């Protein structure tokens, strides 16, 4: 155990370069999801011009000033995900379920009884999940063109054989660690491919820099079974200050603290190499834990033009994240001569920064007195403003930022929600649709929601049910073997919120 911990600390202190953080990683924190209180979700999140809800404060800080009395509330969420993976025309679905505390918040309302034009002050804290990553997918198909050998060859070609062979005074773990500290991620991948017998040098000489496939020398079709497990969540802690100016104008400001924890384990089993290969199966697994913290701010306003119409406008800044990745991998192969495993058990640790795009939102609502309301909201985000920090001159981050600018585009999200009250009971429905953020591929989300609430006077109990579809594509790997998987996630979430006035 002491030896293993030493490896972790050494790589943390001295590792150069990073594993291939990509556009897929940064979009994980940039895409929006419909999360919040049951009332908020049941109306599609169309609260920019309404306010009066703890989760609405996450969209428009002025929403807190609409709340009449101090209150506290929490939300429980039960999720069901069904992810369909389409790989080379073959589809396969995997289900997963989870439950969690989705939101907790409290607001203190101070009414000014003096003759000041600012008639109300509110101070609010709200915690909620912005994204919940728990999901699984399984891509299964026969690939006629690409395989694991292409992945390792993409890294190995150009690297001297002297770098990736083992020496008598080094173990596999020591060699892998030294390569990471001195040469970086590419040399580690070339090392794994060679030590796992997937690739071979053209010449077994120290100055050799060219490699060929050993697992699939004839380039035949191979079977792939790619299983990916995602877990974790992205949390947002909002501290807000809001005020009401005279009777019709509400103003607010948020400072947000973000924390994220994401784990991805991807495992590829490759088989059916044909008679020209001694390989039976190859298994390659990557395990990455990403932990990060960030901050952002928001400002917003709500204006009542009369007793019925309300207008809302808000701005959310970029989220500035500081990330730490812990990366662990191994490869094993089964051949006619036996089975080999290369498992360095060394954790590579990388630090970097990223920035999500800012967001502008506008809303319009019509209130039918005490009977109900209908609300419309439009969000605009330029996803080309998503970027990795390249302050250290990292070539991979420069290339990924160029890819972001070339691939992504501005996109809008339409939200519509309605509420109708019958005595103490409230009936709600909502819809939202985010257009694709990718110039050439589908990368969008849309959904419908419904809800029910009961007002007990001093407290309110709300329920919501939503059905949301997310579509986007992911590459299997970022180099060499870059075939894409089209992912379609159907998410059903059931929420229960309870709030009471203080």
C-alpha positions in Angstrom: 0.0 0.0 0.0 2.8 2.5 0.8 4.4 1.8 -2.5 1.2 2.5 -4.4 0.6 5.8 -2.6 4.2 6.8 -3.5 3.3 6.4 -7.1 0.3 8.6 -6.8 2.2 11.4 -5.1 5.1 11.2 -7.6 2.8 11.6 -10.6 0.9 14.4 -8.9 4.1 16.3 -8.3 6.0 15.7 -11.5 3.7 14.5 -14.3 4.1 16.4 -17.6 1.2 16.9 -20.0 -2.2 15.4 -19.6 -4.5 12.7 -20.9 -6.5 13.7 -23.9 -9.1 16.1 -22.4 -11.5 16.7 -25.3 -14.5 18.6 -26.5 -16.7 15.8 -25.0 -15.3 16.6 -21.5 -15.9 20.3 -21.7 -19.4 19.9 -23.0 -20.3 17.8 -20.0 -20.2 20.9 -17.9 -21.7 23.2 -20.5 -24.9 21.4 -21.4 -28.0 22.4 -19.4 -30.4 20.0 -17.8 -33.9 20.6 -16.3 -33.3 20.4 -12.6 -34.8 22.1 -9.6 -37.9 22.1 -7.5 -41.0 20.2 -8.5 -42.8 23.4 -9.4 -39.9 24.6 -11.5 -39.5 21.4 -13.4 -43.2 20.8 -13.9 -43.4 24.2 -15.8 -40.4 23.5 -18.0 -38.2 25.9 -16.1 -40.0 28.9 -17.6 -39.5 31.1 -14.6 -37.4 34.0 -15.8 -40.3 36.5 -15.6 -42.2 34.8 -12.7 -39.9 34.4 -9.8 -41.3 33.3 -6.5 -39.5 29.9 -6.5 -36.2 28.8 -5.0 -34.9 27.2 -8.2 -36.1 30.2 -10.3 -33.4 32.1 -8.4 -30.8 30.0 -10.3 -32.1 31.5 -13.6 -32.9 35.0 -12.5 -31.7 36.3 -9.1 -34.5 38.8 -9.0 -36.9 35.9 -8.5 -36.1 35.9 -4.8 -37.6 39.4 -4.4 -41.0 38.1 -5.6 -41.2 35.7 -2.7 -43.6 37.2 -0.1 -42.5 35.5 3.1 -39.4 33.7 4.4 -39.4 30.1 3.6 -37.3 26.9 3.5 -37.7 24.0 1.0 -36.2 20.8 -0.3 -36.7 18.4 -3.2 -36.2 14.7 -3.7 -35.6 13.3 -7.1 -35.9 9.8 -8.5 -34.4 9.3 -12.0 -34.7 6.6 -14.6 -32.4 6.7 -17.6 -32.5 4.6 -20.8 -29.6 5.2 -23.0 -29.6 3.9 -26.6 -26.2 3.6 -28.2 -26.1 3.4 -32.0 -22.7 2.2 -33.2 -22.1 1.5 -36.9 -25.9 1.1 -37.4 -26.3 -1.3 -34.5 -28.4 -0.2 -31.5 -28.3 -1.3 -27.9 -30.0 0.1 -24.8 -29.1 0.1 -21.1 -31.3 1.2 -18.2 -30.2 2.7 -14.9 -31.9 4.3 -11.9 -30.9 6.6 -9.0 -32.5 8.7 -6.3 -31.1 11.7 -4.5 -31.7 15.0 -2.7 -31.9 17.3 -5.6 -32.4 20.7 -4.0 -32.4 22.6 -0.7 -32.9 26.3 -0.1 -34.0 29.0 2.2 -34.9 32.7 1.8 -35.2 35.4 4.3 -37.5 38.3 3.5 -37.1 41.7 5.1 -39.9 44.1 4.5 -39.0 47.8 4.8 -41.7 49.6 6.7 -40.0 53.0 6.2 -40.8 55.3 3.3 -37.8 54.0 1.3 -38.4 53.2 -2.4 -36.8 49.8 -1.8 -39.7 48.1 -0.1 -38.2 44.6 0.4 -34.8 42.9 0.8 -34.2 39.2 0.5 -31.2 37.0 1.2 -31.2 33.5 -0.2 -29.2 30.4 -0.2 -30.0 27.6 -2.6 -28.3 24.3 -3.4 -29.2 22.1 -6.3 -27.9 19.6 -8.8 -27.2 21.3 -12.1 -26.3 18.0 -13.8 -26.6 14.4 -12.6 -24.2 12.2 -14.5 -25.4 8.7 -13.5 -25.9 6.7 -16.7 -24.6 3.7 -18.7 -24.4 2.8 -22.3 -23.2 -0.2 -24.3 -22.1 0.0 -27.9 -21.9 -3.4 -29.7 -21.0 -3.9 -33.4 -18.6 -5.3 -35.9 -16.1 -2.7 -37.1 -14.8 -3.3 -40.6 -12.2 -0.5 -40.5 -10.9 0.4 -37.0 -9.7 -1.2 -33.9 -7.5 -0.9 -30.8 -4.4 -1.3 -32.9 -5.3 2.0 -34.7 -5.6 3.7 -31.3 -2.1 2.6 -30.1 -0.5 3.2 -33.5 -1.7 6.8 -33.6 0.3 7.4 -30.4 3.3 5.1 -31.1 4.4 6.2 -34.6 7.1 8.8 -34.1 8.2 7.6 -30.6 11.6 5.9 -30.3 11.5 2.2 -29.4 14.0 2.9 -26.7 11.3 4.9 -24.8 8.7 2.1 -24.6 10.8 -1.0 -24.0 11.4 -2.2 -20.5 14.9 -2.3 -18.9 16.2 -4.9 -16.4 16.1 -2.5 -13.5 12.5 -1.4 -14.1 9.1 -2.9 -13.5 6.2 -2.3 -15.8 4.8 0.2 -13.2 8.1 2.1 -12.9 8.4 2.3 -16.7 4.9 3.6 -17.2 5.4 6.1 -14.4 8.7 7.4 -15.7 7.2 7.9 -19.2 4.3 9.9 -17.7 6.6 12.1 -15.7 9.1 12.8 -18.5 7.4 12.2 -21.9 3.6 12.5 -21.2 0.5 10.7 -22.2 1.3 9.7 -25.8 4.4 7.7 -24.7 2.4 5.9 -22.0 -0.2 4.8 -24.6 2.5 3.6 -27.0 4.0 1.7 -24.0 0.7 0.0 -23.2 0.1 -1.0 -26.8 3.6 -2.5 -27.2 3.7 -4.2 -23.8 0.2 -5.6 -24.4 1.5 -7.0 -27.8 -1.2 -5.1 -29.7 1.5 -3.3 -31.8 5.1 -4.1 -32.7 8.1 -2.0 -33.9 9.1 -2.3 -37.5 12.7 -2.9 -36.2 13.6 -3.8 -32.7 16.2 -1.1 -32.6 16.4 1.9 -30.2 16.0 4.5 -32.9 13.0 2.8 -34.5 10.0 5.2 -34.7 7.5 3.2 -36.8 5.1 0.5 -35.7 2.7 -2.0 -37.1 -0.3 -3.9 -35.9 0.4 -7.2 -34.1 -3.2 -8.0 -33.1 -4.8 -7.5 -36.5 -2.0 -7.6 -39.1 -4.5 -8.3 -42.0 -6.8 -5.5 -41.1 -9.9 -7.7 -40.8 -13.2 -6.8 -39.3 -13.3 -7.1 -35.5 -16.1 -7.3 -32.9 -16.4 -4.5 -30.4 -18.2 -4.5 -27.0 -17.8 -1.0 -25.5 -19.4 -0.5 -22.1 -19.3 2.9 -20.4 -20.4 3.8 -16.9 -20.9 7.5 -15.8 -21.5 8.6 -12.3 -21.3 11.8 -10.3 -23.0 15.2 -10.2 -22.4 18.9 -10.7 -23.7 21.0 -7.8 -24.4 24.7 -7.6 -24.5 26.7 -4.3 -26.1 30.1 -4.9 -25.9 33.0 -2.5 -28.2 35.8 -3.6 -29.3 39.3 -2.7 -32.5 40.8 -4.2 -34.6 43.8 -3.7 -38.0 45.2 -4.7 -38.0 48.8 -5.9 -41.3 50.5 -5.4 -44.2 48.2 -6.7 -43.1 47.0 -10.0 -39.3 46.4 -10.3 -37.4 43.5 -8.8 -33.6 43.3 -8.9 -31.2 40.6 -7.9 -27.6 39.3 -7.9 -26.1 35.8 -7.3 -22.7 34.6 -6.5 -22.4 30.9 -7.3 -20.0 28.3 -6.1 -19.9 25.1 -8.3 -18.5 21.7 -7.3 -18.3 18.7 -9.6 -17.4 15.1 -9.3 -17.5 12.9 -12.4 -16.3 9.3 -12.9 -16.1 7.5 -16.2 -15.1 3.9 -16.7 -15.0 2.7 -20.2 -14.1 -0.9 -21.1 -13.6 -2.1 -24.7 -13.5 -5.8 -25.5 -12.3 -6.6 -29.0 -12.6 -10.1 -30.5 -13.0 -12.2 -33.6 -9.7 -11.3 -35.2 -9.8 -14.1 -37.8 -7.4 -16.8 -38.8 -4.6 -14.4 -39.6 -4.1 -13.4 -36.0 -2.9 -15.2 -32.8 -5.2 -12.9 -30.8 -8.5 -14.1 -29.3 -9.6 -11.1 -27.3 -8.2 -7.8 -26.1 -9.6 -5.8 -23.2 -8.7 -2.1 -22.7 -10.0 -0.1 -19.7 -9.8 3.5 -18.7 -10.9 4.8 -15.4 -11.0 8.6 -14.9 -12.2 10.6 -11.9 -12.6 14.4 -12.5 -13.1 16.7 -9.5 -13.5 20.4 -9.9 -14.6 23.6 -8.3 -15.7 26.8 -9.9 -17.5 30.1 -9.5 -19.8 32.3 -11.5 -22.2 35.2 -11.0 -25.6 36.2 -12.2 -27.7 39.4 -12.3 -31.3 39.9 -13.3 -34.5 41.9 -13.2 -38.2 41.3 -13.3 -40.6 44.1 -14.1 -44.4 44.1 -13.7 -45.9 46.3 -16.5 -49.3 46.0 -14.8 -51.1 43.5 -12.7 -51.0 40.9 -15.5 -47.8 41.2 -17.5 -44.3 40.5 -16.3 -41.0 40.8 -18.1 -37.8 39.2 -17.0 -34.1 39.5 -18.1 -31.0 37.9 -16.7 -27.4 37.1 -17.4 -25.2 34.3 -16.1 -21.5 34.6 -16.5 -19.2 31.8 -17.6 -18.3 29.2 -14.9 -14.6 29.2 -14.3 -13.6 25.7 -13.3 -10.3 24.4 -11.8 -10.2 20.7 -12.5 -8.1 17.7 -11.3 -8.2 14.4 -13.2 -7.1 11.1 -11.8 -6.5 8.6 -14.6 -5.9 4.9 -14.3 -5.8 2.3 -17.1 -4.8 -1.3 -18.0 -4.8 -3.6 -21.0 -5.0 -7.4 -21.2 -4.9 -9.8 -24.2 -5.7 -13.4 -24.7 -3.7 -15.1 -27.4 -3.1 -18.7 -28.6 0.1 -18.6 -26.5 -1.6 -17.5 -23.3 -2.9 -14.4 -21.6 -1.0 -11.2 -20.7 -2.0 -8.3 -18.6 -0.3 -4.9 -18.4 -1.7 -3.2 -15.3 0.7 -0.4 -14.1 -1.6 0.5 -11.1 -0.2 4.1 -11.4 -2.6 7.0 -11.1 -1.8 10.0 -13.4 -3.0 13.3 -12.0 -3.5 16.3 -14.1 -4.6 19.9 -13.3 -6.2 22.3 -15.8 -8.9 25.0 -16.1 -11.9 25.3 -18.4 -14.6 27.9 -19.0 -18.3 27.3 -19.8 -20.2 29.8 -22.0 -22.2 32.6 -20.5 -26.0 32.7 -20.9 -28.6 35.4 -21.6 -32.2 34.8 -20.7 -35.4 36.7 -21.3 -39.0 36.0 -20.2 -42.6 37.1 -20.6 -45.4 36.0 -18.3 -49.1 36.7 -18.1 -50.8 36.2 -14.7 -54.6 35.5 -14.6 -55.1 37.0 -11.2 -55.3 34.3 -8.6 -56.4 31.6 -11.1 -53.0 30.9 -12.7 -50.4 32.0 -15.2 -48.6 31.2 -18.5 -44.9 31.9 -19.0 -42.5 32.0 -21.9 -38.7 32.0 -21.6 -35.9 32.1 -24.2 -32.2 31.3 -23.3 -29.3 32.1 -25.7 -25.8 30.5 -25.3 -22.9 30.8 -27.6 -21.2 27.4 -27.2 -18.2 28.6 -29.3 -17.2 30.5 -26.2 -16.5 27.3 -24.3 -12.7 26.8 -23.9 -9.8 25.2 -22.1 -7.3 27.5 -20.5 -4.1 27.5 -22.6 -2.0 29.6 -20.3 0.6 26.9 -20.2 0.7 26.5 -24.0 -0.7 23.0 -24.0 -1.0 21.9 -27.6 -3.9 19.5 -27.0 -6.0 22.3 -25.4 -5.1 24.7 -28.3 -6.3 22.0 -30.8 -9.5 21.3 -28.7 -10.3 25.1 -28.6 -9.9 25.2 -32.4 -12.2 22.2 -32.7 -14.8 23.9 -30.4 -14.8 27.0 -32.6 -15.2 24.9 -35.7 -17.7 22.4 -34.4 -20.1 24.3 -32.0 -22.4 27.2 -32.6 -24.8 29.5 -30.7 -28.0 27.8 -29.7 -31.3 28.9 -28.1 -33.7 27.1 -25.7 -37.4 27.8 -25.6 -39.3 27.1 -22.4 -43.1 27.3 -21.9 -44.9 26.7 -18.7 -48.4 27.1 -17.3 -50.2 26.8 -14.0 -53.9 26.7 -13.1 -55.2 26.9 -9.6 -58.4 25.3 -8.3 -58.7 26.3 -4.6 -55.7 24.9 -2.8 -54.7 22.7 -5.8 -52.4 23.8 -8.6 -52.1 22.0 -12.0 -49.0 22.6 -14.0 -47.5 21.7 -17.4 -44.3 22.7 -19.2 -42.2 22.2 -22.4 -38.7 23.0 -23.3 -36.6 22.6 -26.5 -32.9 23.3 -26.9 -31.8 23.4 -30.5 -28.6 21.6 -31.5 -25.4 23.2 -30.4 -23.4 21.3 -33.0 -23.0 22.6 -36.6 -23.1 19.2 -38.2 -24.3 16.6 -35.7 -27.3 16.4 -33.4 -26.6 17.7 -29.9 -29.9 18.8 -28.4 -32.4 18.2 -25.6 -36.2 18.5 -25.4 -38.9 17.4 -23.0 -42.3 17.8 -21.5 -43.3 17.9 -17.8 -46.4 17.9 -15.6 -47.0 18.7 -12.0 -49.4 19.0 -9.1 -49.3 21.0 -6.0 -51.3 21.5 -2.8 -51.1 24.6 -0.6 -51.7 23.9 3.1 -51.4 27.6 4.0 -48.2 27.5 5.9 -46.6 24.9 3.7 -46.8 23.6 0.1 -46.3 20.1 -1.3 -45.5 19.8 -5.0 -45.0 16.8 -7.3 -43.5 16.8 -10.8 -43.0 14.2 -13.6 -40.8 15.0 -16.6 -39.8 13.1 -19.7 -36.7 14.5 -21.3 -34.7 13.3 -24.4 -31.0 14.1 -24.8 -29.2 13.4 -28.1 -25.5 13.8 -28.8 -22.5 11.9 -30.3 -19.2 10.8 -28.7 -16.0 9.4 -30.2 -14.8 6.1 -28.8 -11.3 7.5 -28.4 -9.8 10.9 -29.4 -6.9 9.5 -31.5 -6.6 6.8 -34.1 -9.8 5.0 -33.3 -12.3 7.9 -33.4 -15.5 6.2 -34.7 -18.6 7.9 -33.2 -21.4 6.5 -31.1 -24.8 8.3 -31.4 -26.4 8.4 -27.9 -30.0 9.0 -27.3 -30.9 9.2 -23.6 -34.6 9.1 -22.5 -34.8 10.4 -18.9 -37.9 10.2 -16.7 -37.6 12.0 -13.4 -40.1 12.1 -10.5 -39.8 14.9 -8.0 -41.3 15.7 -4.6 -40.8 19.2 -3.1 -41.9 20.4 0.3 -41.6 24.0 1.5 -42.9 25.8 4.5 -43.0 29.5 5.6 -40.8 30.5 8.5 
